[in-house]
Amino acid sequence: MNQESWHAITPQYSQYDAQIQRLDEIEQVDFLQLQPRLKQALKTLCSLKGFTRLLVVDAYDNAFYRSLIKDGLSTLDANKPIVTTESLNIATLLGSYNCNDHGDIVTKNDGLVDKADGGYLIIPMSLLLANPSSWQILKSILLNEKVSPVNANPSKIANEQQSKSYDIKLVIVGRGVQISEFEYIDPYIYDNIALYTEIEGEIQLNETSINQYLGYLRWIIATYQLPSLSFGAVHRLMHAGARHTEDQGYMPIEVLWYLSLFQEAMLTSNGKVISEYDIDQAIENKHYREAYLQERALSDITDGQVIIETKGECIGQVNGLTVISTSGHPVSYGEPSRISCVIHFGDGDISDVERKAELGGNLHAKGMMIMQAFVSSALKLDEPLPYSASVVFEQSYIEVDGDSATLAELCSFVSALSEYPINQQIAVTGAVDQFGRVQAVGGLNEKIEGFYNVCKHQGLTGSQGVILPKSNLKHLSLHKDVVESIKNNEFHIWSVATVDDAIPIIMGKPFRDDDDEDSVINKIAQRIEKYERHEHSQGIVARIKNWFA
């Protein structure tokens, strides 16, 4: 029931085999050709006259990508100077001069604006934010105002005024957060004079774009003098690319990502061809270097310090899936989390323990409220539930946010209400809307692998697996060990579109079925009806005596 084969959860690129086979014949495609927005913006900057001489580019803030932008400008406007800088102060920007006692200039050092006059100046946004006074000078230049170089010896004044105006077009490169700070410094200039564009990090794969992508690989190999790629290496690379973009239909086009992978793969290659094994070994080596925290977290579970059950059944308890991110650590990793729910007589309130303890974020609280609204709607209640509930992430001591645990929390809630047990061999992830539709969430690869590793160390039963949103299938690019276990029917993936799809898998009972008295909703309704009969047949004193009996 909704169980997916290994083909469905693994990137499949065999439809591109013919193009991959003739990789060495495909025409090279350079960086700028895969950046149509950047290319159009650079063309516009080259052509414009007047005050619009500023281009802001949302891109990785490093010299490598700024050099790619410089190369792009040089192909579009080859005869003009293009200057880049990695340092910025008033003296380096404007230049400096020295005078003798008679006011004659004896030495002069050209600044960046002198070198870029008539052309282009490319500056990192981080430098501009660190030296905001420089922006006032650059703004004056952009508005055709005259500026003066720095007099290195102010006690000696030059006979002639040194100020002049410059014809410079400015390119500022930085990330979105930095750009927002720049906008705050000078919103008028940013909104009215600056052009804006961004470097794209991905390309959508289809029958038309595959040749562009393969041509881009050829350009990287040729430009940075790397060994060629075997047929298998391209396939392995595309699997890694799908994991990086978290989408099987997109490939990364970040040059440094490829260079990092290729250069490590060269360590095991024969120097002429990078094979599938070389790519795989580079990926595994990187994972090993970064896996210490993940392995320590796993050992806490296998040692029993953190309780995660992967066998048996339990009422009101479900294995949710989380992604752990640690400051300073380059990657996130998945870890199962035990979510539990207990029911008691009350006024229908669902107590979100994480929120009350100030460990739950706004998105998590929103998910909880949506879940509560859906259950009330499914039960067709005309008054509040006679039960209250307490939902908690057990042994969680950090802030929980996001709505990806909503489906798991709902499962624990209806299990506690119906007293139907949940299969602990299955973990759950997914957001839920008010109509019971299961919606996509992030970090699927890490979440699945985190639960798989726990199951593997506690013992695979052949019935373990993960329930996830059907819309997330295209985001999967799992580790080869997980894929192999799915092939061998040791581990499973179930994709669901609604709550009605998920409940039967994890609880063995239909969620809503008017003709089945054993359905979860009917069971909850029976329990409510039984409680109400009990409630109304006794006085308050008798009920209190029964509670404490």
Kinemage of the C-alpha trace (Angstrom):
@kinemage 1
@onewidth
@group {chain A} dominant
@subgroup {mainchain}
@vectorlist {calphas} color= white
{ca met a 1} P 0.000 0.000 0.000
{ca asn a 2} L 1.729 3.159 -1.324
{ca gln a 3} L 5.086 1.370 -1.003
{ca glu a 4} L 7.646 2.721 -3.465
{ca ser a 5} L 10.179 0.648 -5.403
{ca trp a 6} L 13.843 1.596 -5.317
{ca his a 7} L 13.509 2.998 -8.856
{ca ala a 8} L 10.939 5.552 -7.686
{ca ile a 9} L 13.120 6.892 -4.892
{ca thr a 10} L 16.417 6.975 -6.812
{ca pro a 11} L 17.388 9.549 -9.474
{ca gln a 12} L 17.055 8.006 -12.928
{ca tyr a 13} L 19.032 9.561 -15.781
{ca ser a 14} L 19.171 6.693 -18.275
{ca gln a 15} L 17.133 8.782 -20.736
{ca tyr a 16} L 20.249 10.910 -21.181
{ca asp a 17} L 22.629 7.993 -21.820
{ca ala a 18} L 23.054 8.790 -25.515
{ca gln a 19} L 24.200 12.343 -24.774
{ca ile a 20} L 26.442 11.217 -21.896
{ca gln a 21} L 28.108 8.622 -24.153
{ca arg a 22} L 29.258 11.392 -26.510
{ca leu a 23} L 30.330 13.820 -23.770
{ca asp a 24} L 33.693 14.490 -25.435
{ca glu a 25} L 31.936 15.637 -28.626
{ca ile a 26} L 29.575 18.135 -27.028
{ca glu a 27} L 30.425 21.802 -27.474
{ca gln a 28} L 31.703 23.543 -24.355
{ca val a 29} L 29.317 25.878 -22.518
{ca asp a 30} L 30.991 28.493 -20.337
{ca phe a 31} L 29.776 29.927 -17.037
{ca leu a 32} L 28.141 33.012 -18.548
{ca gln a 33} L 26.098 30.942 -21.003
{ca leu a 34} L 24.400 29.198 -18.068
{ca gln a 35} L 23.672 32.546 -16.393
{ca pro a 36} L 21.172 34.259 -18.725
{ca arg a 37} L 20.037 36.788 -16.116
{ca leu a 38} L 23.592 37.781 -15.242
{ca lys a 39} L 24.520 37.982 -18.925
{ca gln a 40} L 21.552 40.214 -19.723
{ca ala a 41} L 22.337 42.470 -16.744
{ca leu a 42} L 25.991 42.808 -17.778
{ca lys a 43} L 24.951 43.619 -21.357
{ca thr a 44} L 22.556 46.262 -20.070
{ca leu a 45} L 25.241 47.784 -17.831
{ca cys a 46} L 27.652 47.940 -20.755
{ca ser a 47} L 25.108 49.744 -22.935
{ca leu a 48} L 23.504 52.180 -20.507
{ca lys a 49} L 24.456 55.847 -20.349
{ca gly a 50} L 23.755 58.407 -17.637
{ca phe a 51} L 23.358 57.770 -13.929
{ca thr a 52} L 22.478 54.071 -14.098
{ca arg a 53} L 26.024 52.844 -13.655
{ca leu a 54} L 25.586 50.509 -10.702
{ca leu a 55} L 24.919 46.746 -10.819
{ca val a 56} L 24.261 44.766 -7.626
{ca val a 57} L 24.799 41.003 -8.035
{ca asp a 58} L 23.491 38.470 -5.520
{ca ala a 59} L 26.286 35.899 -5.604
{ca tyr a 60} L 28.737 34.051 -3.411
{ca asp a 61} L 30.971 36.620 -1.747
{ca asn a 62} L 34.376 35.372 -2.803
{ca ala a 63} L 37.085 36.342 -5.272
{ca phe a 64} L 36.501 33.258 -7.425
{ca tyr a 65} L 32.986 34.230 -8.475
{ca arg a 66} L 33.952 37.875 -8.850
{ca ser a 67} L 36.651 36.768 -11.298
{ca leu a 68} L 33.958 34.913 -13.293
{ca ile a 69} L 31.939 38.130 -13.439
{ca lys a 70} L 35.060 39.977 -14.575
{ca asp a 71} L 35.592 37.382 -17.315
{ca gly a 72} L 31.990 37.857 -18.391
{ca leu a 73} L 32.404 41.622 -18.621
{ca ser a 74} L 35.628 41.258 -20.590
{ca thr a 75} L 33.864 39.168 -23.242
{ca leu a 76} L 31.086 41.747 -23.579
{ca asp a 77} L 33.209 44.914 -23.422
{ca ala a 78} L 36.772 43.837 -24.143
{ca asn a 79} L 38.352 47.243 -24.773
{ca lys a 80} L 37.617 48.825 -21.405
{ca pro a 81} L 39.529 48.403 -18.133
{ca ile a 82} L 37.997 46.068 -15.542
{ca val a 83} L 39.364 46.337 -12.009
{ca thr a 84} L 38.644 44.092 -9.029
{ca thr a 85} L 39.776 44.592 -5.452
{ca glu a 86} L 39.968 42.597 -2.231
{ca ser a 87} L 40.812 45.575 -0.017
{ca leu a 88} L 39.175 48.949 0.319
{ca asn a 89} L 40.041 52.197 2.068
{ca ile a 90} L 40.096 55.824 1.055
{ca ala a 91} L 43.730 55.763 -0.083
{ca thr a 92} L 43.427 52.628 -2.226
{ca leu a 93} L 40.138 53.859 -3.665
{ca leu a 94} L 41.125 57.426 -4.563
{ca gly a 95} L 44.911 57.115 -4.752
{ca ser a 96} L 47.382 59.435 -3.072
{ca tyr a 97} L 50.052 62.039 -3.869
{ca asn a 98} L 52.970 63.911 -2.261
{ca cys a 99} L 54.022 67.520 -2.795
{ca asn a 100} L 57.318 69.281 -2.281
{ca asp a 101} L 57.726 72.597 -0.481
{ca his a 102} L 56.821 74.481 -3.660
{ca gly a 103} L 53.496 72.670 -4.096
{ca asp a 104} L 54.661 70.550 -6.987
{ca ile a 105} L 53.501 66.935 -7.029
{ca val a 106} L 56.532 64.672 -6.780
{ca thr a 107} L 54.897 61.270 -6.361
{ca lys a 108} L 51.448 60.013 -7.249
{ca asn a 109} L 49.850 56.622 -6.672
{ca asp a 110} L 46.840 55.839 -8.785
{ca gly a 111} L 43.794 54.603 -6.932
{ca leu a 112} L 41.192 52.095 -8.016
{ca val a 113} L 39.083 54.829 -9.578
{ca asp a 114} L 42.023 55.949 -11.748
{ca lys a 115} L 42.673 52.407 -12.933
{ca ala a 116} L 38.990 51.789 -13.656
{ca asp a 117} L 38.292 55.170 -15.287
{ca gly a 118} L 36.360 54.609 -18.490
{ca gly a 119} L 35.603 51.026 -17.471
{ca tyr a 120} L 34.371 48.912 -14.599
{ca leu a 121} L 35.135 48.489 -10.892
{ca ile a 122} L 34.059 45.276 -9.129
{ca ile a 123} L 33.839 45.447 -5.330
{ca pro a 124} L 32.784 42.888 -2.694
{ca met a 125} L 29.712 43.955 -0.754
{ca ser a 126} L 31.433 42.887 2.484
{ca leu a 127} L 34.203 45.445 1.939
{ca leu a 128} L 31.704 48.188 1.236
{ca leu a 129} L 29.766 47.427 4.421
{ca ala a 130} L 33.005 47.358 6.420
{ca asn a 131} L 33.992 50.766 4.977
{ca pro a 132} L 30.724 52.707 4.604
{ca ser a 133} L 32.570 55.993 4.057
{ca ser a 134} L 33.808 54.544 0.766
{ca trp a 135} L 30.233 54.322 -0.460
{ca gln a 136} L 29.783 58.093 -0.154
{ca ile a 137} L 32.777 58.585 -2.445
{ca leu a 138} L 31.590 55.964 -4.919
{ca lys a 139} L 28.103 57.473 -4.931
{ca ser a 140} L 29.583 60.874 -5.752
{ca ile a 141} L 31.459 59.318 -8.678
{ca leu a 142} L 28.310 57.607 -9.948
{ca leu a 143} L 26.485 60.964 -9.810
{ca asn a 144} L 29.273 62.684 -11.811
{ca glu a 145} L 30.661 64.630 -8.843
{ca lys a 146} L 34.368 65.402 -8.604
{ca val a 147} L 36.516 63.663 -5.984
{ca ser a 148} L 40.113 64.222 -4.897
{ca pro a 149} L 42.972 61.815 -4.184
{ca val a 150} L 44.440 61.702 -0.685
{ca asn a 151} L 47.263 64.111 0.126
{ca ala a 152} L 49.791 61.871 1.903
{ca asn a 153} L 51.365 64.950 3.559
{ca pro a 154} L 48.616 67.461 4.391
{ca ser a 155} L 51.143 70.041 5.571
{ca lys a 156} L 52.207 70.599 1.949
{ca ile a 157} L 49.447 71.814 -0.360
{ca ala a 158} L 49.484 71.244 -4.101
{ca asn a 159} L 49.505 74.263 -6.396
{ca glu a 160} L 46.698 72.853 -8.523
{ca gln a 161} L 43.380 71.340 -7.515
{ca gln a 162} L 43.568 67.540 -7.914
{ca ser a 163} L 39.850 66.784 -7.949
{ca lys a 164} L 38.316 65.271 -11.067
{ca ser a 165} L 35.263 63.307 -12.180
{ca tyr a 166} L 35.405 59.722 -13.364
{ca asp a 167} L 33.474 57.635 -15.841
{ca ile a 168} L 33.128 54.359 -13.936
{ca lys a 169} L 30.504 51.645 -13.884
{ca leu a 170} L 30.353 49.867 -10.534
{ca val a 171} L 29.560 46.195 -9.868
{ca ile a 172} L 28.954 45.216 -6.223
{ca val a 173} L 28.819 41.491 -5.421
{ca gly a 174} L 27.421 39.960 -2.228
{ca arg a 175} L 24.812 37.702 -0.653
{ca gly a 176} L 21.200 38.657 -0.015
{ca val a 177} L 21.691 39.510 3.671
{ca gln a 178} L 24.560 41.847 2.803
{ca ile a 179} L 22.530 43.452 0.024
{ca ser a 180} L 19.681 44.134 2.455
{ca glu a 181} L 22.135 45.983 4.726
{ca phe a 182} L 23.338 48.016 1.758
{ca glu a 183} L 19.735 48.845 0.876
{ca tyr a 184} L 19.235 50.068 4.444
{ca ile a 185} L 22.289 52.362 4.152
{ca asp a 186} L 21.080 54.032 0.951
{ca pro a 187} L 17.580 52.914 -0.123
{ca tyr a 188} L 17.107 55.732 -2.634
{ca ile a 189} L 20.151 54.886 -4.716
{ca tyr a 190} L 19.454 51.148 -4.486
{ca asp a 191} L 15.817 51.490 -5.544
{ca asn a 192} L 16.200 54.128 -8.250
{ca ile a 193} L 19.616 53.831 -9.850
{ca ala a 194} L 20.950 50.305 -9.305
{ca leu a 195} L 20.396 47.346 -11.571
{ca tyr a 196} L 19.967 44.010 -9.788
{ca thr a 197} L 20.586 40.427 -10.820
{ca glu a 198} L 21.767 37.160 -9.314
{ca ile a 199} L 23.949 34.187 -10.087
{ca glu a 200} L 21.826 31.071 -10.393
{ca gly a 201} L 22.980 27.953 -8.585
{ca glu a 202} L 21.015 25.319 -10.500
{ca ile a 203} L 19.882 24.280 -13.971
{ca gln a 204} L 16.692 22.354 -14.680
{ca leu a 205} L 17.363 19.124 -16.539
{ca asn a 206} L 15.345 18.224 -19.635
{ca glu a 207} L 15.943 16.984 -23.157
{ca thr a 208} L 16.923 20.496 -24.245
{ca ser a 209} L 19.165 21.513 -21.344
{ca ile a 210} L 21.098 18.235 -20.921
{ca asn a 211} L 23.542 19.214 -23.675
{ca gln a 212} L 24.082 22.574 -21.982
{ca tyr a 213} L 24.803 20.845 -18.693
{ca leu a 214} L 27.211 18.338 -20.230
{ca gly a 215} L 28.863 21.144 -22.201
{ca tyr a 216} L 29.305 23.004 -18.927
{ca leu a 217} L 31.082 19.977 -17.436
{ca arg a 218} L 33.372 19.955 -20.470
{ca trp a 219} L 34.109 23.656 -19.989
{ca ile a 220} L 35.033 23.122 -16.317
{ca ile a 221} L 37.306 20.198 -17.256
{ca ala a 222} L 39.010 22.146 -20.043
{ca thr a 223} L 39.313 25.454 -18.176
{ca tyr a 224} L 40.815 23.940 -15.024
{ca gln a 225} L 42.792 21.218 -16.814
{ca leu a 226} L 41.109 18.218 -15.196
{ca pro a 227} L 40.963 14.592 -16.374
{ca ser a 228} L 37.977 13.584 -18.482
{ca leu a 229} L 34.918 11.874 -16.976
{ca ser a 230} L 33.867 8.283 -17.654
{ca phe a 231} L 30.253 7.403 -18.457
{ca gly a 232} L 29.729 5.990 -14.951
{ca ala a 233} L 31.365 9.042 -13.362
{ca val a 234} L 28.837 11.361 -15.014
{ca his a 235} L 25.957 9.275 -13.669
{ca arg a 236} L 27.451 9.244 -10.159
{ca leu a 237} L 28.083 12.966 -10.415
{ca met a 238} L 24.446 13.597 -11.385
{ca his a 239} L 23.247 11.558 -8.389
{ca ala a 240} L 25.450 13.717 -6.148
{ca gly a 241} L 24.121 16.830 -7.895
{ca ala a 242} L 20.519 15.800 -7.232
{ca arg a 243} L 21.319 15.404 -3.559
{ca his a 244} L 23.042 18.795 -3.485
{ca thr a 245} L 20.054 20.572 -5.061
{ca glu a 246} L 17.545 18.320 -3.215
{ca asp a 247} L 15.720 17.828 -6.517
{ca gln a 248} L 16.205 15.070 -9.095
{ca gly a 249} L 15.210 17.472 -11.859
{ca tyr a 250} L 17.941 20.039 -11.153
{ca met a 251} L 21.727 20.019 -11.285
{ca pro a 252} L 24.056 22.471 -9.488
{ca ile a 253} L 26.089 24.850 -11.617
{ca glu a 254} L 28.337 26.135 -8.828
{ca val a 255} L 31.867 25.894 -10.215
{ca leu a 256} L 33.554 25.498 -6.833
{ca trp a 257} L 31.291 22.565 -5.928
{ca tyr a 258} L 32.509 20.682 -9.000
{ca leu a 259} L 36.142 21.660 -8.563
{ca ser a 260} L 36.139 20.488 -4.943
{ca leu a 261} L 34.686 17.120 -5.931
{ca phe a 262} L 36.839 16.616 -9.034
{ca gln a 263} L 40.085 17.564 -7.344
{ca glu a 264} L 39.509 15.061 -4.540
{ca ala a 265} L 38.429 12.418 -7.050
{ca met a 266} L 41.761 12.917 -8.857
{ca leu a 267} L 43.561 11.521 -5.785
{ca thr a 268} L 42.393 7.999 -6.681
{ca ser a 269} L 42.198 8.401 -10.464
{ca asn a 270} L 44.817 7.346 -13.004
{ca gly a 271} L 45.350 11.007 -13.931
{ca lys a 272} L 43.654 10.650 -17.312
{ca val a 273} L 40.062 9.677 -16.539
{ca ile a 274} L 37.940 10.183 -13.436
{ca ser a 275} L 35.856 7.048 -12.929
{ca glu a 276} L 32.632 6.350 -11.052
{ca tyr a 277} L 34.717 4.811 -8.268
{ca asp a 278} L 36.800 8.000 -7.968
{ca ile a 279} L 33.712 10.193 -7.623
{ca asp a 280} L 32.142 7.808 -5.132
{ca gln a 281} L 35.326 7.608 -3.075
{ca ala a 282} L 35.598 11.401 -2.932
{ca ile a 283} L 32.004 11.633 -1.691
{ca glu a 284} L 32.526 8.898 0.905
{ca asn a 285} L 35.752 10.493 2.144
{ca lys a 286} L 34.001 13.832 2.561
{ca his a 287} L 31.146 12.158 4.442
{ca tyr a 288} L 33.604 10.371 6.750
{ca arg a 289} L 35.381 13.617 7.627
{ca glu a 290} L 32.102 15.287 8.534
{ca ala a 291} L 30.304 12.400 10.283
{ca tyr a 292} L 31.648 12.554 13.841
{ca leu a 293} L 28.664 14.378 15.357
{ca gln a 294} L 26.258 12.094 13.516
{ca glu a 295} L 28.042 8.978 14.798
{ca arg a 296} L 28.045 10.298 18.371
{ca ala a 297} L 24.313 10.972 18.172
{ca leu a 298} L 23.762 7.446 16.842
{ca ser a 299} L 25.821 5.933 19.652
{ca asp a 300} L 23.641 7.741 22.221
{ca ile a 301} L 20.632 5.952 20.731
{ca thr a 302} L 22.244 2.521 20.440
{ca asp a 303} L 23.584 2.835 24.016
{ca gly a 304} L 20.104 3.581 25.305
{ca gln a 305} L 20.880 7.130 26.427
{ca val a 306} L 18.293 8.385 23.951
{ca ile a 307} L 15.264 6.099 23.663
{ca ile a 308} L 14.202 5.292 20.094
{ca glu a 309} L 12.157 2.150 19.536
{ca thr a 310} L 12.300 0.493 16.110
{ca lys a 311} L 10.322 -2.632 16.973
{ca gly a 312} L 6.897 -3.403 18.442
{ca glu a 313} L 3.863 -1.152 18.922
{ca cys a 314} L 2.945 1.639 21.317
{ca ile a 315} L -0.137 3.798 21.888
{ca gly a 316} L 0.432 7.531 21.497
{ca gln a 317} L 4.092 7.245 20.488
{ca val a 318} L 5.587 7.709 17.022
{ca asn a 319} L 9.040 8.104 15.515
{ca gly a 320} L 9.278 11.568 13.994
{ca leu a 321} L 12.210 12.678 11.857
{ca thr a 322} L 14.325 15.756 12.463
{ca val a 323} L 17.329 17.439 10.864
{ca ile a 324} L 20.077 18.657 13.200
{ca ser a 325} L 22.111 21.728 12.218
{ca thr a 326} L 25.078 22.792 14.329
{ca ser a 327} L 26.797 26.162 14.042
{ca gly a 328} L 30.207 25.822 12.468
{ca his a 329} L 29.479 22.328 11.134
{ca pro a 330} L 29.384 22.128 7.317
{ca val a 331} L 26.473 19.684 6.978
{ca ser a 332} L 23.196 18.801 8.656
{ca tyr a 333} L 22.285 15.254 9.600
{ca gly a 334} L 19.071 13.386 10.286
{ca glu a 335} L 18.002 11.948 13.606
{ca pro a 336} L 14.745 10.251 14.670
{ca ser a 337} L 12.866 11.837 17.538
{ca arg a 338} L 10.294 10.138 19.758
{ca ile a 339} L 7.031 12.098 19.760
{ca ser a 340} L 4.483 11.130 22.385
{ca cys a 341} L 0.943 12.150 23.257
{ca val a 342} L -1.084 11.476 26.394
{ca ile a 343} L -4.832 12.063 26.800
{ca his a 344} L -6.772 13.112 29.867
{ca phe a 345} L -10.230 14.494 30.586
{ca gly a 346} L -10.366 18.162 29.778
{ca asp a 347} L -11.747 20.939 27.625
{ca gly a 348} L -10.320 19.867 24.234
{ca asp a 349} L -7.069 21.803 24.502
{ca ile a 350} L -3.972 20.314 22.862
{ca ser a 351} L -1.000 21.344 24.939
{ca asp a 352} L 2.146 21.901 22.859
{ca val a 353} L 4.816 21.261 25.486
{ca glu a 354} L 7.610 22.567 23.243
{ca arg a 355} L 5.803 25.878 22.844
{ca lys a 356} L 4.993 26.215 26.531
{ca ala a 357} L 8.599 25.476 27.464
{ca glu a 358} L 9.711 28.105 24.896
{ca leu a 359} L 11.444 25.401 22.870
{ca gly a 360} L 8.976 25.537 19.964
{ca gly a 361} L 9.114 28.079 17.149
{ca asn a 362} L 6.237 29.850 15.430
{ca leu a 363} L 6.074 27.452 12.489
{ca his a 364} L 5.885 24.470 14.824
{ca ala a 365} L 3.046 26.149 16.744
{ca lys a 366} L 1.248 26.848 13.468
{ca gly a 367} L 1.517 23.183 12.487
{ca met a 368} L 0.064 22.111 15.818
{ca met a 369} L -2.934 24.408 15.420
{ca ile a 370} L -3.550 23.175 11.864
{ca met a 371} L -3.395 19.576 13.070
{ca gln a 372} L -5.913 20.297 15.837
{ca ala a 373} L -8.285 21.992 13.369
{ca phe a 374} L -8.089 19.048 10.963
{ca val a 375} L -8.864 16.451 13.651
{ca ser a 376} L -11.839 18.480 14.880
{ca ser a 377} L -13.092 18.753 11.310
{ca ala a 378} L -12.614 15.018 10.651
{ca leu a 379} L -14.550 14.155 13.817
{ca lys a 380} L -17.327 16.586 12.798
{ca leu a 381} L -17.500 17.899 16.338
{ca asp a 382} L -20.200 20.394 17.270
{ca glu a 383} L -18.512 21.082 20.610
{ca pro a 384} L -14.961 20.771 22.010
{ca leu a 385} L -13.425 17.373 22.648
{ca pro a 386} L -14.052 16.139 26.198
{ca tyr a 387} L -10.347 15.257 26.285
{ca ser a 388} L -7.220 17.362 26.490
{ca ala a 389} L -3.876 16.228 25.134
{ca ser a 390} L -0.202 16.847 25.776
{ca val a 391} L 2.167 16.423 22.800
{ca val a 392} L 5.942 16.483 23.299
{ca phe a 393} L 9.253 15.727 21.594
{ca glu a 394} L 10.798 13.390 24.150
{ca gln a 395} L 14.434 13.980 25.171
{ca ser a 396} L 14.628 17.116 23.069
{ca tyr a 397} L 16.564 19.971 24.660
{ca ile a 398} L 16.908 22.398 21.782
{ca glu a 399} L 14.420 24.571 19.921
{ca val a 400} L 12.058 22.735 17.579
{ca asp a 401} L 10.676 24.652 14.618
{ca gly a 402} L 9.079 23.963 11.271
{ca asp a 403} L 5.912 22.059 10.440
{ca ser a 404} L 7.513 18.852 9.144
{ca ala a 405} L 6.488 16.914 12.272
{ca thr a 406} L 2.786 17.763 11.930
{ca leu a 407} L 1.848 14.382 10.403
{ca ala a 408} L 3.790 12.510 13.092
{ca glu a 409} L 2.172 14.582 15.848
{ca leu a 410} L -1.245 13.924 14.339
{ca cys a 411} L -0.540 10.165 14.312
{ca ser a 412} L 0.427 10.197 17.985
{ca phe a 413} L -2.659 12.284 18.846
{ca val a 414} L -5.233 10.079 17.080
{ca ser a 415} L -3.481 6.972 18.432
{ca ala a 416} L -3.855 8.270 21.983
{ca leu a 417} L -7.497 9.240 21.321
{ca ser a 418} L -8.450 5.938 19.669
{ca glu a 419} L -6.142 3.761 21.807
{ca tyr a 420} L -4.913 2.073 18.628
{ca pro a 421} L -1.141 1.395 18.800
{ca ile a 422} L 1.416 2.759 16.344
{ca asn a 423} L 3.947 0.524 14.612
{ca gln a 424} L 7.334 1.636 15.964
{ca gln a 425} L 9.110 0.163 12.945
{ca ile a 426} L 7.904 3.084 10.853
{ca ala a 427} L 8.984 6.735 11.073
{ca val a 428} L 6.891 9.620 9.776
{ca thr a 429} L 7.589 13.019 8.269
{ca gly a 430} L 5.350 15.508 6.500
{ca ala a 431} L 3.334 18.666 6.978
{ca val a 432} L -0.479 18.599 7.009
{ca asp a 433} L -2.996 21.224 5.911
{ca gln a 434} L -6.479 21.774 7.327
{ca phe a 435} L -7.961 19.410 4.729
{ca gly a 436} L -5.662 16.521 5.646
{ca arg a 437} L -3.404 16.785 2.610
{ca val a 438} L 0.203 15.832 3.316
{ca gln a 439} L 2.627 18.490 2.102
{ca ala a 440} L 6.310 18.467 1.193
{ca val a 441} L 9.042 19.111 3.759
{ca gly a 442} L 12.814 19.568 3.591
{ca gly a 443} L 15.836 17.457 4.499
{ca leu a 444} L 14.313 14.159 3.322
{ca asn a 445} L 17.583 12.402 2.482
{ca glu a 446} L 19.119 13.167 5.861
{ca lys a 447} L 15.925 12.235 7.729
{ca ile a 448} L 15.546 8.853 6.027
{ca glu a 449} L 19.222 7.989 6.438
{ca gly a 450} L 19.109 8.982 10.105
{ca phe a 451} L 16.263 6.533 10.810
{ca tyr a 452} L 17.811 3.845 8.607
{ca asn a 453} L 21.091 3.998 10.555
{ca val a 454} L 19.245 3.523 13.845
{ca cys a 455} L 17.276 0.575 12.447
{ca lys a 456} L 20.440 -0.964 11.032
{ca his a 457} L 22.281 -0.762 14.363
{ca gln a 458} L 19.291 -1.996 16.353
{ca gly a 459} L 18.605 -4.753 13.825
{ca leu a 460} L 16.716 -4.604 10.529
{ca thr a 461} L 13.425 -6.510 10.714
{ca gly a 462} L 12.390 -6.277 7.062
{ca ser a 463} L 9.317 -4.208 8.004
{ca gln a 464} L 10.957 -0.903 8.857
{ca gly a 465} L 10.759 2.225 6.794
{ca val a 466} L 9.619 5.820 6.437
{ca ile a 467} L 6.324 7.461 5.504
{ca leu a 468} L 6.859 10.681 3.561
{ca pro a 469} L 4.838 13.077 1.374
{ca lys a 470} L 4.330 11.868 -2.201
{ca ser a 471} L 5.376 15.308 -3.433
{ca asn a 472} L 8.818 14.724 -1.863
{ca leu a 473} L 9.719 11.693 -3.991
{ca lys a 474} L 11.544 13.817 -6.565
{ca his a 475} L 13.799 15.203 -3.816
{ca leu a 476} L 15.325 11.838 -2.906
{ca ser a 477} L 18.918 10.867 -3.622
{ca leu a 478} L 19.719 8.430 -0.848
{ca his a 479} L 23.005 6.881 0.239
{ca lys a 480} L 23.826 3.688 -1.636
{ca asp a 481} L 23.489 1.570 1.525
{ca val a 482} L 19.880 2.687 1.992
{ca val a 483} L 19.090 2.058 -1.667
{ca glu a 484} L 20.599 -1.429 -1.428
{ca ser a 485} L 18.456 -2.238 1.614
{ca ile a 486} L 15.349 -1.052 -0.230
{ca lys a 487} L 16.297 -3.257 -3.187
{ca asn a 488} L 16.638 -6.219 -0.809
{ca asn a 489} L 13.245 -5.473 0.791
{ca glu a 490} L 14.923 -4.825 4.152
{ca phe a 491} L 13.805 -1.200 4.372
{ca his a 492} L 10.830 0.559 2.823
{ca ile a 493} L 9.555 3.923 1.663
{ca trp a 494} L 5.841 4.722 1.655
{ca ser a 495} L 4.638 7.902 -0.046
{ca val a 496} L 1.305 9.399 0.964
{ca ala a 497} L -0.858 12.242 -0.301
{ca thr a 498} L -3.340 12.459 2.584
{ca val a 499} L -3.711 11.558 6.231
{ca asp a 500} L -6.131 8.825 5.098
{ca asp a 501} L -3.203 7.212 3.227
{ca ala a 502} L -0.782 7.421 6.159
{ca ile a 503} L -2.855 6.130 9.098
{ca pro a 504} L -3.514 2.604 7.726
{ca ile a 505} L 0.222 2.102 7.107
{ca ile a 506} L 1.352 3.053 10.592
{ca met a 507} L -1.693 1.946 12.623
{ca gly a 508} L -3.147 -0.905 10.547
{ca lys a 509} L -6.612 0.665 10.611
{ca pro a 510} L -8.447 2.910 8.147
{ca phe a 511} L -8.637 6.525 9.220
{ca arg a 512} L -12.131 7.355 7.944
{ca asp a 513} L -14.612 4.677 6.903
{ca asp a 514} L -18.290 5.008 7.854
{ca asp a 515} L -18.866 1.326 7.087
{ca asp a 516} L -16.014 0.103 9.281
{ca glu a 517} L -16.628 0.327 13.004
{ca asp a 518} L -12.910 -0.231 13.576
{ca ser a 519} L -11.821 2.875 11.684
{ca val a 520} L -9.797 5.339 13.755
{ca ile a 521} L -12.405 8.113 13.540
{ca asn a 522} L -15.244 5.745 14.487
{ca lys a 523} L -13.210 4.435 17.412
{ca ile a 524} L -12.591 7.974 18.664
{ca ala a 525} L -16.291 8.833 18.209
{ca gln a 526} L -17.282 5.731 20.192
{ca arg a 527} L -14.918 6.707 22.980
{ca ile a 528} L -16.343 10.239 23.102
{ca glu a 529} L -19.911 8.901 23.101
{ca lys a 530} L -19.088 6.465 25.892
{ca tyr a 531} L -17.540 9.227 27.945
{ca glu a 532} L -20.521 11.516 27.444
{ca arg a 533} L -22.965 8.797 28.538
{ca his a 534} L -20.838 8.210 31.611
{ca glu a 535} L -20.570 11.943 32.257
{ca his a 536} L -24.295 12.638 32.087
{ca ser a 537} L -25.433 9.553 34.047
{ca gln a 538} L -23.685 10.583 37.260
{ca gly a 539} L -23.592 13.581 39.493
{ca ile a 540} L -20.463 15.578 40.086
{ca val a 541} L -19.739 13.949 43.467
{ca ala a 542} L -19.989 10.432 42.014
{ca arg a 543} L -17.751 11.363 39.106
{ca ile a 544} L -15.083 12.762 41.424
{ca lys a 545} L -15.224 9.578 43.518
{ca asn a 546} L -14.770 7.482 40.356
{ca trp a 547} L -11.772 9.543 39.259
{ca phe a 548} L -9.968 8.882 42.544
{ca ala a 549} L -11.175 5.280 42.999
